Amino acid sequence: MPIYRYICEKCGHEFTVMHGMSETPEVFCEKCGSPARKGIGRIGISFKGSGFYINDSKSSGKTVSSSEKK
């Protein structure tokens, strides 16, 4: 079962709840008892390989900008 992050609408307390993906339970704050909403999880992103830097995507030929075409 996945773990979901919830944020209290009243006090802002953040906590996690484990439930199935197809479930939509009513979740209440552990501290004050107010309704809580799902929060976006914090994840780390790691880019590996070529193509992520500006010098990797440049073409070998000179490009002409729109102002130079006129």
FENFEN-V991574 format. One record per residue. N is the residue number from 1. RES is the residue in one small letter. PHI is phi in whole degrees, -180 to 180 (NA if undefined). PSI is psi in degrees with one decimal (none if undefined). Layout:
N RES PHI PSI
N RES PHI PSI
//
This chain:
1 m NA 137.5
2 p -76 157.1
3 i -104 129.2
4 y -113 144.9
5 r -96 130.9
6 y -122 149.0
7 i -126 130.7
8 c -69 136.0
9 e -75 -22.4
10 k -96 -55.5
11 c -101 -11.7
12 g 82 8.6
13 h -65 133.5
14 e -105 135.5
15 f -152 168.1
16 t -115 149.0
17 v -135 136.2
18 m -101 122.0
19 h -155 165.3
20 g -66 157.1
21 m -66 -32.5
22 s -85 -9.7
23 e -83 146.6
24 t -131 74.2
25 p -76 154.4
26 e -83 118.1
27 v -111 135.5
28 f -120 150.7
29 c -60 140.1
30 e -71 -28.0
31 k -91 -51.9
32 c -110 -12.5
33 g 85 4.0
34 s -77 160.5
35 p -61 147.4
36 a -122 153.8
37 r -120 157.4
38 k -69 140.0
39 g -109 159.3
40 i -81 128.8
41 g -70 151.2
42 r -94 122.1
43 i -127 154.9
44 g -97 139.8
45 i -117 132.0
46 s -126 115.1
47 f -90 123.9
48 k -127 146.0
49 g 102 179.9
50 s -86 161.9
51 g 102 3.0
52 f -105 -5.1
53 y -111 156.3
54 i -63 -34.3
55 n -75 -14.8
56 d -80 -24.6
57 s -102 -2.5
58 k -74 143.9
59 s -87 162.1
60 s -75 -24.6
61 g -86 162.6
62 k -81 134.4
63 t -96 146.4
64 v -106 125.6
65 s -77 166.0
66 s -66 -29.3
67 s -73 -29.7
68 e -78 -23.7
69 k -69 -30.0
70 k -80 none
//
